[in-house]
Amino acid sequence: MTWEMLGMVTRQGPDAAAREAMNYLVSTSKRTKGVQLPRSFLRDDSPDPHPPIARLVQGGRGGEVRLKLYLTAVLIAGGAPYVYEKTTPARVWAALLNLPDPETAGARRISDAFAWLHRHRYLDVDRARGRTTSFRLLDSNLTGEDYEKPSRDYVSVPLGLWKQHWMSAMSGRDLAILLAILDTPGDDTDSSFPRFLTTEQRNRYGLSPDTWTRAVRQLHHIRAIEVDNKVSGRYFQFRRVRNVYRVLDPEFSTEPIWPVTQAPVSGFDL
């Protein structure tokens, strides 16, 4: 019996139109190393953290499309003057993000996401009648001010997430947690080395424990990360067991295995 027969398939691989749209976007971005996100976009050290990425994912229905669309906007408009003015219809955005029914329902989801991103000051979107959507990046701390490219205290997002279609393989929840893991301190600056978080550090990302559990399970299932345990504390101290994360391919240089299936709940202890 196949995963398809069991109803466990969650995401099909991109079709020819999606691949063509994504390849065109990546080539026109002229990027070779992905994008840099300020750490303040991912985490918030306040007592009640609500960083911008958590607001994207949790801000009602459509969080997955909003997050992927915003990251893609930073990819293609990340050079001064941080504006995108090419004529790209909503159906093309829907195709490159591998949304179902890109001509109709997918295009509506893109339009809704652009409207949300404009309303919440992630982007300054031009939606004038008769014109295809164009936009300008805004300050990543959501002040509404001009965007500034981070020169330090940033997290590098690998270009392979777009180029090798890992965006299509992940939910918004999975992608947000992956970015948090990339931001996690480890034993080395290379993201393939082990990384771990204390509970206090994990809370800074504003994502619930259930979100972490489900996303880590799925990221492990699709072979994006490995998860192990680390015992901390000396002999006479209280010992804690922490998850240790290792990104298997820091550049995401090859495609995921299609179709992507849902991780089983049993058989993987977090």
C-alpha positions in Angstrom: 0.0 0.0 0.0 1.4 3.4 -1.0 1.4 6.7 1.0 -1.0 8.0 -1.7 -3.5 5.2 -0.9 -3.2 6.0 2.8 -4.0 9.6 2.2 -0.7 10.7 3.7 0.5 12.8 0.7 0.5 16.5 1.6 2.5 18.2 -1.2 3.1 17.3 -4.8 6.3 18.5 -6.5 6.1 21.6 -8.7 4.9 21.2 -12.2 6.6 22.6 -15.3 4.9 26.0 -15.0 6.0 26.3 -11.3 9.6 25.3 -12.2 9.7 27.8 -15.1 8.4 30.6 -12.9 10.7 29.9 -10.0 13.8 29.5 -12.3 13.0 32.8 -13.9 12.6 34.6 -10.6 15.8 33.2 -9.2 17.8 34.1 -12.3 16.5 37.7 -12.4 17.2 38.2 -8.7 20.9 37.9 -9.6 21.5 36.4 -6.2 24.0 33.6 -5.5 23.6 33.2 -1.7 20.0 33.8 -0.7 18.8 36.6 1.6 19.7 38.0 5.0 17.0 38.5 7.5 17.6 40.7 10.6 17.5 38.6 13.8 14.9 41.0 15.1 12.6 39.8 12.3 12.8 36.3 13.8 12.9 36.8 17.5 11.8 39.2 20.2 13.4 39.5 23.7 10.4 41.2 25.3 8.4 39.4 28.0 5.5 38.9 25.5 7.3 38.2 22.3 5.6 38.8 18.9 8.3 39.0 16.3 7.3 39.8 12.7 7.7 36.3 11.5 5.4 34.9 14.1 2.8 37.5 13.2 3.0 36.4 9.6 2.4 32.8 10.4 -0.2 33.3 13.2 -2.1 36.3 11.8 -5.1 34.4 10.7 -5.8 32.2 7.7 -3.2 32.3 4.9 -0.1 32.6 7.0 1.9 30.1 4.8 1.3 32.2 1.6 2.1 35.4 3.4 5.4 34.1 4.8 6.6 32.6 1.5 5.5 35.6 -0.5 7.3 38.0 1.9 10.5 36.0 1.8 10.3 35.9 -2.0 9.7 39.6 -2.1 13.0 40.2 -0.1 14.8 37.8 -2.5 13.9 39.8 -5.6 13.8 43.4 -4.2 16.6 43.1 -1.7 18.9 45.6 -3.6 18.5 49.4 -3.4 16.0 51.0 -4.0 14.3 47.8 -2.7 11.4 48.1 -5.2 9.9 45.5 -7.5 8.2 46.9 -10.6 8.0 44.1 -13.1 4.7 43.0 -14.5 4.0 39.8 -12.6 0.3 38.7 -12.4 -1.0 37.0 -9.3 -1.4 33.8 -11.1 2.4 33.7 -11.8 3.2 34.3 -8.1 0.8 31.5 -7.3 2.5 29.2 -9.8 6.0 29.8 -8.6 4.8 29.2 -5.0 3.2 25.9 -6.3 -0.2 26.9 -5.0 -3.2 24.7 -6.2 -5.3 26.3 -8.9 -2.9 29.1 -9.7 -5.2 30.7 -12.3 -8.1 31.1 -9.8 -8.0 30.2 -6.1 -4.2 30.4 -6.0 -4.3 33.9 -7.6 -6.9 35.1 -5.0 -4.7 33.8 -2.2 -1.8 35.8 -3.6 -3.9 39.0 -3.8 -5.1 38.5 -0.2 -1.5 38.0 1.0 -0.3 41.1 -0.7 -3.2 43.1 0.8 -2.3 41.7 4.3 1.4 42.5 3.9 0.5 46.0 2.9 -2.0 46.5 5.7 0.5 45.3 8.3 3.4 47.3 6.9 5.7 44.5 5.7 5.4 45.9 2.1 4.2 49.1 0.5 2.1 47.6 -2.3 0.8 49.5 -5.3 -2.6 48.0 -6.2 -3.8 50.8 -8.5 -6.6 49.7 -10.9 -5.4 48.4 -14.2 -1.8 47.8 -12.9 -0.1 44.6 -11.9 1.1 44.5 -8.3 4.4 46.2 -7.6 5.8 46.8 -4.2 8.5 48.4 -2.1 10.2 46.7 0.9 9.6 48.4 4.3 11.5 48.3 7.5 11.5 44.7 8.8 10.5 45.9 12.3 7.2 47.1 10.8 7.6 50.7 11.6 6.5 51.7 8.0 9.8 53.4 7.4 12.2 52.7 4.5 13.9 49.3 4.3 17.5 49.0 5.3 19.5 45.9 4.3 21.1 44.3 7.4 24.9 44.5 7.6 25.2 42.6 10.9 23.0 40.5 13.3 21.3 38.7 10.5 20.4 35.1 9.5 21.2 33.8 6.1 18.4 32.1 4.2 19.8 29.7 1.6 19.0 30.3 -2.0 18.3 26.6 -2.3 15.0 27.0 -0.5 13.8 28.6 -3.7 16.1 27.1 -6.4 15.5 23.5 -5.3 11.8 24.1 -4.4 12.1 23.4 -0.7 9.6 26.2 -0.3 7.0 24.0 -1.9 7.8 21.1 0.4 7.2 23.0 3.6 4.2 24.5 5.4 4.5 28.0 6.8 4.9 26.5 10.2 7.8 24.3 9.0 9.5 27.1 7.3 9.2 29.5 10.3 10.8 26.8 12.6 13.5 26.1 10.1 14.5 29.8 10.0 14.5 29.8 13.8 16.8 26.7 13.8 19.1 28.5 11.3 19.2 31.4 13.9 20.0 29.0 16.7 23.5 29.2 18.3 25.6 26.1 17.7 29.0 24.6 18.2 30.3 26.3 15.0 29.3 29.0 12.6 28.6 26.4 9.9 24.9 25.6 10.0 25.6 21.9 9.5 26.9 21.7 13.1 24.7 20.9 16.0 22.4 23.6 17.4 20.3 23.7 20.5 17.9 26.0 22.4 16.9 26.5 26.0 13.2 26.9 26.7 13.8 30.6 27.2 15.6 31.0 23.9 12.9 29.1 22.1 10.2 31.3 23.5 11.8 34.4 21.9 10.4 33.3 18.5 6.8 33.7 19.6 5.8 30.2 18.3 3.9 27.8 20.5 5.5 24.5 21.8 3.0 22.6 19.7 4.2 24.5 16.6 7.8 23.5 17.4 6.9 19.9 18.0 4.9 19.4 14.8 7.3 21.4 12.7 10.5 19.7 14.0 8.8 16.3 13.4 8.0 17.2 9.8 11.4 18.8 9.1 13.0 15.6 10.3 10.6 13.5 8.2 11.5 15.3 5.0 15.2 15.1 5.7 15.8 18.8 6.2 17.2 18.3 9.7 18.4 15.6 12.1 17.3 15.7 15.7 19.2 14.3 18.6 19.3 14.8 22.4 21.9 16.5 24.5 22.1 16.1 28.3 23.3 19.2 30.0 24.3 19.7 33.7 27.1 18.3 35.8 27.0 15.4 38.1 25.6 17.3 41.2 23.3 19.5 39.1 19.8 19.0 37.7 20.2 17.5 34.3 18.2 18.5 31.3 17.7 16.8 28.0 17.6 19.2 25.0 16.9 18.7 21.4 19.9 19.2 19.2 19.3 20.2 15.6 21.6 19.6 12.6 20.7 21.0 9.2 21.6 18.1 6.8 22.4 20.2 3.7 23.0 23.9 4.8 22.7 25.1 1.1 19.7 22.9 0.3 21.5 22.1 -2.9 19.2 19.2 -4.0 15.5 18.9 -4.2 13.3 17.1 -1.5 11.9 13.7 -2.3 8.5 14.1 -4.0 5.7 13.7 -3.1 6.1 15.0 0.4 4.2 13.0 3.0 3.0 13.9 6.5 5.3 12.7 9.3 3.7 10.0 11.5 3.0 11.1 15.0 4.3 7.9 16.5 7.8 6.6 16.3 9.6 9.9 16.8 10.1 11.1 20.3 10.6 14.9 20.7 
